[in-house]
Amino acid sequence: MSKTPFRPLDAFARATLSDLLDLDHAALAVIDPDTFCPSITRIGLLILERSVLSLVSDLSEHTTALRANTNCGLLIGRTPGKGDPLTHPRLSLQVRAAFQDKSDFRAEFLDARPKTKLYFDFADFHVIQFEVVGGVLNGGFGKAYRLGPDDLWN
């Protein structure tokens, strides 16, 4: 009989998810189309109702990678000032990126992230919407939760 390390979603997991989904940045992992190796960068995030969004530039290698392969990953978590970083909650998401009409999200970005006004309308910037395929919430030692696509929003 196999024992799973994952717990059923509970009040702690829901509170932790809510806290993490309030962050404004994440690490984005993509597959480099030239080397077929993973590449990781930090991106800004905007979480709206049931949507995970980012604003990316054509000047960034990760944008090129997302155009070649929409499958990617996000790691959302706080960077602890002290202590063992592995004891702090983090959310690993398997996602698919979809380029959206950025005018559909202009008001939301400018309202939530006023500094984006400096570059939102530049022609090389695009809104990406990440479709959540699945993921893992690690709430600290012994607190792991497997997530389905809808678990972030319920």
N, C-alpha and C positions, 0 to 999 in steps of 0.2 A: 504494500500500500504506500503510495507516494504522498508525501506531505508537502503542501504548497507553502511558500513563505508569505503569501499574500493574505491579508485580512479582508473581511468584507468592509465595504465603505461604512463609516460610522460618523458620529458627530465631530470627532477630532479631525478626521479626514476632510469633511466638508468645510470646517472652519479653516483648515490649513490651505485647502484649494482656494477658498475665497480670499485669503491673505495673499497667496502667490499670484492670483489672477489680477491683483491690484497693482502689480509691479509694472514699470514702464519700459523694461528691457528684457532681453533674453539672449542666449547663445543660439545661433543658427548653424546647423550642420547641413552641408550640401555635398554632393559628389562633383568633384572637379571634372569637367568634360574632357580635359586633355590627359590627365593622369589616372582618372577613375579612382582616385583616392579621396577620402573625406577631407573636407576643409571646413573650418569653424570660424565664425566671426560673431561679434556682438551687434545686435540690431535693436532699434526702438520698437516697442510694442504699443498697440492700442487695443484694449479689450472692450468690445461693445457687446450688446446682448447677443449671446451665442456666436460671436465672431471674434477671431484673433487676427489682427491686422498689423501690417508694417508698411512703412514708406521706404522704398529702395531706389537707388540710382543706377543708371546704366553704366556709370563709371566704376561700379563695384563688381569684383569678380563673382561674388555670390549671386548677383542678378543674372549674369551670363549663365551660371550653373543652374539656376532655377528655370531658365528658359529651355535648357537642354534636358533637364530631369526635374520634374515637379515634386518628386518624393524627397522629403527632407525631415529634419528633426529640430525640435526646440528644447532647450533646457532653461527653465525659469526658476530662479532662486535668488535669495539675498546673498550678498558676499559678506560673510561674517567678519567683524573686526577682530574678534578674539575667539579662541577655542578651536576645536577640531571642525573643519568645514564639513566633514562627513556626517556630523551629528545634526546639521541644520537641514530643514526641509527643502526639498527641490522637486520639481515636476518635469519629467521627461516625456515629451509628446512626439509621437509619430504623426506627421502631417503631410498634406499635399498643398502646394502653393498654386494659387490661381490669380493671375493678373486681372485687376478690376478697373473699371472706369473711375479714375481718381476723383472726378467731379462729384460722383455719388457720395464720397466720404469727406469732401473738403470741409464742410462745416464742423463735422465731428472732430477731425484732426486739429483744426485751428482752435476749437473750443477747449479740447483736452490737452493739446500740446501747442501752446501759443508760439513757441519758437519756430515751429515748422512753417510759420508764415514767411520766413526768410527764404525758403526754398521749395515749398509745396508746389508752386506753379511753374517751376523750371521744367522744361520739356523732357529732361532725362529722368525725372522722378516718376515712380509708379507706386500704386497701392497694391499690395499683395494681401490676399485673404487666405489664411491657412485653414484647410479642412482637417479637423482632428480625426485621425484613423484609430488611434489608441494611445495608451501611455502607461506610465507608472508614476505614482506619487510616493516619494520616499519621505516620510515624516520624521525620520531620525531612526536610531537603532531599533530594529525589530518592528518598525511601523511602515510596512510596504503595502501598497494597494494597487492592484491592476485596474486600469480604467478603460472603459469603452468610449465610443464617440460622444455619447450623451451625458456621461458621468460628470463632466465639468459644469454642466448647466443645471443639474437637478439637485 
